[in-house]
């Protein structure tokens, strides 16, 4: 049975291939080639991927990622499709699902929503609940740099506090949209934002996410 991570992996690879290497994304100033290189390095170069969380390794990560970005684009796409090598922990189904479900979903939307004609995907309820569970568990981490109190709320009323403080801004939307908002894709998320006007503006400018 296909896992959520595997499905999102293949969708991401297809979107990157269709977009070509120079298309825009929502991920900082990255083009699709840069995003593809990031995905490959994260899975295949643990010696460099530590730079994602360890400042001292950031320069190494940037160097290795630039080396991969210089490879033929078609090769990067194929490496994403085939996944990590067998000796990698990420080749294990449980670890792949835990580490990559959100990663691939967010980057898939980074590619989709950078296009002018994008529309929101209708996700099945099981996958939506998986994304909500991940959002709940990581809300405080994702919202730690929020300049205001931040509450994430599903349409059914379930909430997650991403940051304590005042004034409070409440962001309402489907789990997928709340996850994207909390990952710093505020402009690309289909949500309703309620709160003091100044607080909302500060939140929209904040660097949320990992």
C-alpha positions as CSV (number, residue, x, y, z in Angstrom):
1,X,0.0,0.0,0.0
2,X,1.3,3.4,-0.9
3,X,2.1,5.7,2.0
4,X,1.4,9.4,2.1
5,X,5.1,10.2,1.8
6,X,5.5,8.0,-1.3
7,X,2.5,9.6,-2.9
8,X,3.7,13.1,-2.2
9,X,7.2,12.2,-3.4
10,X,5.9,11.0,-6.8
11,X,3.6,14.0,-7.1
12,X,6.5,16.4,-6.3
13,X,8.8,14.7,-8.8
14,X,6.1,15.0,-11.5
15,X,5.5,18.7,-10.8
16,X,9.1,19.5,-10.8
17,X,9.6,17.7,-14.1
18,X,6.6,19.5,-15.7
19,X,7.7,22.9,-14.4
20,X,11.2,22.7,-15.6
21,X,14.4,23.8,-13.8
22,X,13.9,27.5,-13.8
23,X,10.3,27.9,-12.5
24,X,9.6,29.9,-9.3
25,X,8.6,28.3,-6.0
26,X,7.3,29.6,-2.7
27,X,10.5,28.4,-0.9
28,X,12.5,31.6,-0.4
29,X,14.3,32.7,-3.6
30,X,14.7,29.1,-4.9
31,X,13.9,28.0,-8.4
32,X,12.7,24.5,-9.0
33,X,16.3,23.4,-9.6
34,X,17.3,24.6,-6.2
35,X,14.3,22.9,-4.5
36,X,15.1,19.6,-6.3
37,X,18.7,19.8,-5.1
38,X,17.6,20.5,-1.5
39,X,15.3,17.4,-1.5
40,X,18.1,15.1,-2.9
41,X,20.8,16.4,-0.5
42,X,18.5,16.1,2.5
43,X,17.9,12.4,1.7
44,X,21.3,11.4,0.3
45,X,23.9,13.5,2.1
46,X,23.5,13.2,5.8
47,X,27.0,14.7,6.2
48,X,25.7,18.0,4.7
49,X,22.0,17.9,5.6
50,X,22.9,18.6,9.2
51,X,23.3,22.2,8.1
52,X,19.5,22.5,8.0
53,X,19.5,22.6,11.8
54,X,23.2,23.2,12.8
55,X,24.5,26.6,12.0
56,X,28.2,25.5,11.9
57,X,27.4,23.1,9.1
58,X,25.4,25.6,7.0
59,X,28.3,26.6,4.7
60,X,28.9,22.9,3.9
61,X,25.2,22.4,3.2
62,X,25.2,25.3,0.8
63,X,28.3,24.1,-1.0
64,X,27.0,20.5,-1.4
65,X,23.6,21.7,-2.5
66,X,25.1,24.0,-5.1
67,X,27.1,21.0,-6.4
68,X,23.9,19.0,-6.8
69,X,22.0,21.9,-8.3
70,X,24.7,21.9,-11.1
71,X,23.8,18.3,-12.0
72,X,21.5,17.6,-15.0
73,X,18.0,18.5,-13.8
74,X,16.6,15.2,-15.1
75,X,19.1,13.3,-12.9
76,X,17.8,15.2,-9.8
77,X,14.2,14.3,-10.7
78,X,15.1,10.7,-11.0
79,X,16.9,10.7,-7.6
80,X,13.8,12.1,-6.0
81,X,11.5,9.5,-7.6
82,X,13.7,6.6,-6.6
83,X,14.2,7.8,-3.1
84,X,17.2,7.3,-0.8
85,X,19.6,4.4,-1.2
86,X,18.8,1.2,0.7
87,X,21.4,1.8,3.4
88,X,19.7,5.1,4.4
89,X,17.4,5.1,7.4
90,X,15.0,7.1,5.2
91,X,14.5,4.0,3.0
92,X,12.5,2.4,5.8
93,X,8.8,2.9,5.3
94,X,8.1,4.1,8.8
95,X,10.9,6.6,8.8
96,X,10.1,7.8,5.3
97,X,6.5,8.4,6.4
98,X,7.5,10.2,9.6
99,X,10.3,12.4,8.0
100,X,8.9,13.1,4.6
101,X,5.1,13.3,4.6
102,X,5.0,16.9,5.6
103,X,8.3,17.8,3.8
104,X,7.0,16.6,0.5
105,X,3.6,18.0,0.9
106,X,4.9,21.5,1.7
107,X,7.4,21.4,-1.2
108,X,4.7,20.1,-3.6
109,X,2.6,23.1,-2.7
110,X,5.7,25.3,-3.1
111,X,5.8,24.3,-6.7
112,X,2.0,24.3,-7.3
113,X,1.2,27.6,-5.7
114,X,4.0,29.6,-7.3
115,X,2.1,29.2,-10.6
116,X,-0.6,31.8,-11.4
117,X,-3.4,29.3,-12.1
118,X,-3.1,27.1,-9.0
119,X,-6.1,25.8,-7.2
120,X,-6.4,24.1,-3.8
121,X,-6.2,20.3,-3.8
122,X,-9.1,18.4,-2.2
123,X,-7.4,16.1,0.3
124,X,-9.0,12.9,1.6
125,X,-10.0,13.1,5.3
126,X,-7.4,10.6,6.4
127,X,-4.5,12.6,4.9
128,X,-6.0,15.9,6.3
129,X,-6.1,14.4,9.8
130,X,-2.4,13.2,9.4
131,X,-1.4,16.8,8.5
132,X,-3.4,18.2,11.4
133,X,-1.8,15.7,13.8
134,X,1.7,16.9,12.6
135,X,0.6,20.5,12.9
136,X,-0.6,20.0,16.5
137,X,2.7,18.3,17.5
138,X,5.0,20.9,15.9
139,X,2.9,24.0,16.4
140,X,5.0,25.5,19.1
141,X,8.2,24.9,17.1
142,X,6.8,26.3,13.9
143,X,5.4,29.4,15.7
144,X,8.2,30.1,18.0
145,X,9.3,33.2,16.1
146,X,5.8,34.7,15.9
147,X,5.7,38.3,17.1
148,X,2.2,37.9,18.4
149,X,0.0,35.2,20.0
150,X,-0.9,32.7,17.3
151,X,-3.8,30.2,17.4
152,X,-4.4,27.7,14.5
153,X,-8.1,26.7,14.2
154,X,-9.8,24.1,12.0
155,X,-13.3,24.9,10.7
156,X,-14.7,22.3,13.2
157,X,-13.3,24.4,16.1
158,X,-10.3,22.3,17.0
159,X,-7.3,24.5,17.8
160,X,-3.6,24.4,18.3
161,X,-1.7,27.2,20.1
162,X,1.4,28.0,18.1
163,X,2.6,30.9,20.2
164,X,1.5,32.3,23.5
165,X,1.3,36.1,23.9
166,X,-0.8,39.1,23.2
167,X,-2.4,40.4,21.0
168,X,-3.7,37.1,19.7
169,X,-4.2,36.4,16.0
170,X,-6.4,33.4,15.1
171,X,-5.8,31.7,11.7
172,X,-8.7,29.5,10.5
173,X,-8.5,27.0,7.7
174,X,-8.2,23.4,6.6
175,X,-5.3,21.4,8.1
176,X,-3.3,21.6,4.9
177,X,-3.6,25.4,4.8
178,X,-2.8,25.8,8.5
179,X,0.3,23.7,8.0
180,X,1.5,25.8,5.1
181,X,0.8,29.0,7.0
182,X,2.8,27.8,10.0
183,X,5.6,26.7,7.7
184,X,6.1,30.3,6.6
185,X,3.9,30.2,3.5
186,X,1.6,32.9,4.8
187,X,0.9,34.5,1.4
188,X,0.2,31.1,-0.3
189,X,-2.1,29.6,2.3
190,X,-5.9,29.8,1.9
191,X,-6.9,30.9,5.4
192,X,-8.9,33.5,7.3
193,X,-6.8,35.6,9.7
194,X,-8.6,37.4,12.5
195,X,-7.1,39.9,15.0
196,X,-5.8,43.4,15.4
197,X,-4.8,44.8,12.0
198,X,-1.2,45.7,13.2
199,X,-0.8,42.3,14.7
200,X,-2.0,40.5,11.6
201,X,0.5,42.6,9.5
202,X,3.3,41.7,11.8
203,X,2.4,38.0,11.7
204,X,2.2,38.0,7.9
205,X,5.8,39.4,7.8
206,X,7.2,37.0,10.3
207,X,9.5,34.1,9.5
208,X,7.5,31.2,10.7
209,X,8.5,27.6,10.3
210,X,11.6,25.5,10.9
